[in-house]
């Protein structure tokens, strides 16, 4: 029995365009983000989606609601899908944080930003939430609207990549990633596809 999980990153926000870390900061979609969500909704109408989950942050909820309206479904918000808490670094650009200077400094930030969420704890939370949702929808096709950090954590999990390794996957706003699960084996069949936005 195959379970299909469609994972999408929320539409673009003003902070995204300014390259600021958002984390748990509750930033709404920009006008362009709303347009992206509308294009995403049309793309997702080809899938037999039965349930939609989103994080509790506005940018994900707004994206999910636009898709839900197109698919005539309701959304269910789940705090476990929220983006990682970047602590004191939220609202700052990557350049201001300075993590690009040295590999040692980058991995130090990656694992534990000041007053933020320790990466292993965040990773565990994202994977636990993902697994909990899957168990409720065996054999179905579901949609999960979340964040770049959550998507990175899940792809690390699927590819069995250690938290100590400095690897970062790029997920464009409103991009589509598809996991197919058969007999507890997760297979990423589409990763970070954004052709519907072109």
PyMOL commands that set and color helices and strands:
alter all, ss='L'
color gray80, all
select helices_A, chain A and resi 14-17+31-44+58-71+79-81+87-89+94-97+103-111+119-135+148-158+195-197
alter helices_A, ss='H'
color red, helices_A
select strands_A, chain A and resi 2-9+51-54+75-77+141-146+176-182+185-193
alter strands_A, ss='S'
color yellow, strands_A
deselect
rebuild
show_as cartoon
